[in-house]
Amino acid sequence: MLEGMGFDVVVPRLPRGQSIKRRAGSLADQLKHESGRFHLIAHSMGGVDARYYITHLDGHEKTASLTTLSTPHRGSTAADHEMQTWYSPHRHLPAIADLTRAAMQQFNNRTPNHRNVIYRGYSAARCINELPWLTRRFGRLIAEVEGENDSQVSVTSARWGEDMGTLKADHFELIGMNIWLNPFSDRLRFDHLPVYRDIAAWITQYES
């Protein structure tokens, strides 16, 4: 879609489940031969990877803006829960350890926004009965501690830089995934494409 609007698009592939530092290093490696000023658009953990890249790996030299979508900038109660559950296989993933609320507080202290980069953040939320069955339990856990959320990240945690508003979507709908999988009820679908068109329109205006 963005290519059709005249943009050159690079889609990095980062190592799943790995630490922020390792993922950011992979991002830097994949972008080092790309020229021009980047407008980074990042979903979920990708947003903190991009922040590490900008602040610690000289990414600010090539980056004009970072727009994040439901990034756990302040961590997630879901990550806390997984790390505290001894039988959870996720507790062995470096990514989960990095995304606890305590770990992200330390990350934020070490990773200030760069003054030459614009930061913009979208949050997302649905009521509990509109969250997918597969992730609804995390939505309940997060709601008890942090408030409204998209089943993975709270609205409070996702707000960073300029607040671009809260989208009525679950975490996965933001990238076009539908894991509703409920044969007994339906919900109004979220169309993610207009969000990316709005981001593209902002970039166009910024560069004009």
LINUR-V522535 format. One record per residue. OMEGA is omega in degrees with one decimal (* if undefined). Layout:
BEGIN
omega: [OMEGA | OMEGA]
END
This chain:
BEGIN
omega: [-178.1 | 175.1 | 178.8 | 176.9 | 175.3 | -179.4 | 167.5 | -172.7 | 173.8 | 180.0 | 179.6 | 175.3 | -174.7 | -177.2 | -176.3 | 174.3 | -176.4 | -175.8 | 176.4 | -177.7 | -179.2 | -179.8 | 178.4 | 176.0 | 176.5 | 177.1 | -179.9 | -179.8 | -176.7 | -178.7 | -170.8 | -179.7 | 177.3 | -178.9 | 175.9 | 178.3 | -177.6 | 164.2 | -175.3 | 175.4 | -171.6 | 177.8 | 172.1 | -176.8 | 178.5 | 179.1 | 178.2 | 172.2 | -179.4 | 177.5 | 177.0 | 178.6 | -177.9 | -172.1 | -170.1 | -174.9 | 177.3 | 178.4 | 179.5 | -179.1 | -177.2 | -173.4 | 176.1 | -177.0 | 172.5 | 174.9 | -178.4 | 177.9 | 179.5 | 175.0 | -179.5 | -176.3 | 179.2 | 180.0 | -177.5 | 173.9 | 177.2 | 177.2 | 176.3 | -177.4 | -178.6 | 179.8 | -178.8 | -178.6 | -169.5 | -177.3 | 179.9 | 177.5 | -177.7 | -177.0 | 178.6 | -179.2 | 177.5 | -179.8 | -179.0 | 177.5 | -178.7 | -173.4 | 171.3 | -178.0 | 178.9 | -179.6 | -179.3 | 174.0 | 176.7 | 178.0 | -178.0 | 177.8 | -178.0 | -170.4 | 179.1 | 173.0 | 177.1 | -172.6 | -177.3 | -178.8 | 176.3 | 179.2 | 179.9 | -176.1 | 171.6 | 169.9 | -180.0 | 178.9 | 167.3 | 174.2 | -172.2 | -176.3 | 174.6 | 176.7 | 180.0 | 178.2 | -175.1 | -174.5 | -175.2 | -179.2 | 176.6 | 176.7 | 178.2 | 179.9 | -179.3 | -178.8 | -178.9 | -174.0 | -170.6 | -179.0 | -172.4 | -172.0 | -179.3 | 179.7 | 177.6 | -173.4 | 178.6 | 176.1 | -179.5 | -178.5 | -175.4 | -178.6 | -179.2 | -177.0 | 177.0 | -178.5 | -177.3 | 176.0 | -178.5 | -179.3 | 178.6 | -175.8 | 168.4 | -171.9 | -171.9 | 177.2 | -178.8 | 177.2 | 173.3 | 178.5 | 176.8 | 178.3 | 179.8 | 171.3 | 179.3 | -176.9 | -173.6 | 178.0 | -178.8 | 176.4 | 178.3 | -177.0 | 175.4 | 177.6 | -176.4 | -173.2 | 177.8 | 178.1 | -179.3 | 174.2 | 177.8 | 177.4 | 179.1 | 178.5 | 177.6 | 179.2 | 179.0 | 179.6 | 179.7 | -175.5 | -177.1 | *]
END
